[in-house]
Amino acid sequence: MADGYSREDPTFDWEQMKRWMGQGGLPQAQEMLKQPDWIERYVGQLIGGALPAIQMGNQGAGKPEIFETHRFVIVKLAIPPGVRENELRLYVRADRIKLVFGHGKEDLITRLPCLVLPSSYRSLLVSGVLQVKLKKRRAGDQYIEAVIRKGPQR
């Protein structure tokens, strides 16, 4: 055989394989698939290990709440206790917002679900919650003619 195993190979127990396949293969795996919560825990552990910096950025500030309407994206961010209002800085980009707490605390970067117009922001801080309202960027349906330059003739 091409894979290096044959029925005469003494290192592989074919009889044990037959018994195992006769029992339905992996009965434990079939039972595990009936309970999808283990998949969520497993994926959460993988993501948590791969992205420790993002988790650190969310410590103390809590998870941002993001809402979408037809024309706007609204983000609510809980400000951690002990942060003074005059130390907060908010930076807006077309695809994310960044909240800087000052004094060496970890910045909170929140990805937005769609592109927005950064200059259209409205922000309000009330009772330790910062609410940022951003206008969605429209997908332009109008084409603009692009000039095609001609290179040297060969």
C-alpha positions, 0 to 999 in steps of 0.5 A, a space after each residue: 500500500 502507498 501509506 506503508 501499512 498492509 494487512 501483514 504489518 505486525 505493528 498495526 492491530 487490524 482485529 482491534 480496528 474491526 472491533 472498534 469500527 463495529 462499536 460505532 467508531 467514536 461513541 464518546 465523540 457522538 455524545 459530545 456532539 449532542 452537547 454543543 456547549 463544550 465547543 463554545 468553551 473550547 473555542 473561548 479558551 483558544 481565543 482567550 489564549 491567542 488574544 491576551 492583549 484584547 482581553 487585557 484591554 477590556 478589563 475594568 471597562 467591561 464589554 462594550 455594547 454596540 447597537 445598529 440602526 438603519 443610519 447609525 452605530 451606537 456604542 456604550 462603554 462603561 468607564 472603570 471606577 477611578 478614572 477621572 473624566 478629564 483624563 478620558 480621550 476618545 479617538 474615532 476612525 472609520 472602522 473602530 473607536 479607541 478610548 484612552 484612560 490615561 496614567 498608563 491604563 490599558 486603552 480600549 479599542 472597539 471594532 465597529 460592525 461597519 464603516 462610519 463617518 468619523 467626523 459625524 460622532 456625538 458622545 455623551 458621558 453620563 453616570 460612568 457610561 460613555 455613549 458614542 453615536 456615529 453615522 454609517 458611511 453610505 456605500 456610494 452607488 455612483 461611479 466616478 470615471 477614473 483616468 487611465 494613464 498611458 505608458 511609453 510605447 514599446 
